[in-house]
Amino acid sequence: MKSKLTAWREQCDKVLSHPVFHDYRTIMWLWLALCVFMVIKHQYENNFLIFCGVWDHLIAELPMYAPYPEEYEDVNHYGPAFSLLIAPFAIVPKPLGLFLWLVFLVLFLFAAIRYSDLTKYQRLFVFWFCTHELLNAMFLSQFNIGIAAIVVLSFTMIERRHDFWAAFFIMLGTMIKLYGILGLAFFFFSKQKTKFVGSLLFWGVVMFVAPMIFASPEYVAGQYYDWYVALVEKNADNIDSLATGDMADLSTNISLLGFFRRTTHQLTYSDLWIIIPGIVAFCLAYLRRDQYKNVAFRQMIMASALMFCVLFSTGSENSTYIIAFVGVALWYCCVPWQRSGWDVALMVVVFIISSLSPGDLFPKAIYRGFIQPYAIKAVPVAIVWFKLCYEVYTKDYRSFERTRFTAGCTL
């Protein structure tokens, strides 16, 4: 006689085996439906007003990083080059612009994963696992969804020896939100390193001067300096957010750095005591040059980079975790061996604590009283990252035959 657990799993497998769950169009239409839902719920999302202001202030040659309380709350922290990307969405009515902006972001990430070199089953796993976190990211309309897409595309372009376009995506992300520099983590996998470096320089210059089409060179150059100052000040504010005791401030620095600082807030120390060991742990994987030829090993470097930038950044927010979640999904589904029951359990914990907890389905008392004040959202993702580091240090990826995704990643 079958146990209730076995019967439940068989029923779930039967439901999930339906063709609708294996069709890319299902995901695409679901993600587009989320865009409609978000526009109905947030017609004038504050962050989108900030983004539109980047373009408006460029045209008027006004300071991009000054407060404009009559227009929106908070201030801009995106680079001057972002003005050109947001321009098509800023010149139309705000509800339409917000909708088109969200559509652009979700289709950008969809296309990046869809046209990657992942297998169909791996793509589908990433799509479904990240859908709820995508919704979390859409609430603030930020470019984090685009950053996840940029990192995946940078990796894919290097894999396909399109280094010129890999450099384009890396510099695009870097000149908008700095996170795009993660693409440099794939430099050692490039077969055309000289062309890659030259392309980075080319696109860096192009994107630096591109805003000068609409504003004076002196103004644009000054805004790049102001951007640097704004980021330094923002980093200091994120570190000190706990001291205010304001719940709104606790929406920033949701990272491994924030976790340690909030659980040891009576101690005075520099975040470098955590960041430097993290960088060392990330870079140790590059010593295993004999593993470079295995695509699964290279994919683990991509997954590691996606998680690292969120875990070790004081600017991490709830909406930033779409970047890390793509990395977590890749960690689970891209290895050439079958994941253990402990790995499955870890994924469940990541989904519940790091994705569901900020939402309406999770008990608010637990979230506001424990998870948010101590940045617990970062902890399950950090555990995945530490396990990934251990695997890339110790596993011989060449000794495994690549198994089917359905065999290695059955839930």
RAVEN-V250018 format. One record per run of one state. SS is the DSSP state (~ for helix, > for strand, _ for the rest). FROM is the first residue (numbers start at 1). TO is the last residue. Records with the same first field share a line. If there is no record, write none. Layout:
SS=FROM-TO + FROM-TO
//
This chain:
_=1-3 + 17-18 + 23-23 + 42-45 + 61-81 + 91-93 + 115-119 + 139-143 + 160-162 + 178-178 + 190-192 + 214-216 + 240-240 + 245-248 + 252-255 + 264-271 + 288-288 + 292-294 + 312-317 + 334-340 + 357-363 + 372-376 + 395-396 + 400-404 + 409-411
~=4-16 + 19-22 + 24-41 + 46-60 + 82-90 + 94-114 + 120-138 + 144-159 + 163-177 + 179-189 + 193-213 + 217-239 + 241-244 + 249-251 + 256-263 + 272-287 + 289-291 + 295-311 + 318-333 + 341-356 + 364-371 + 377-394 + 397-399 + 405-408
//
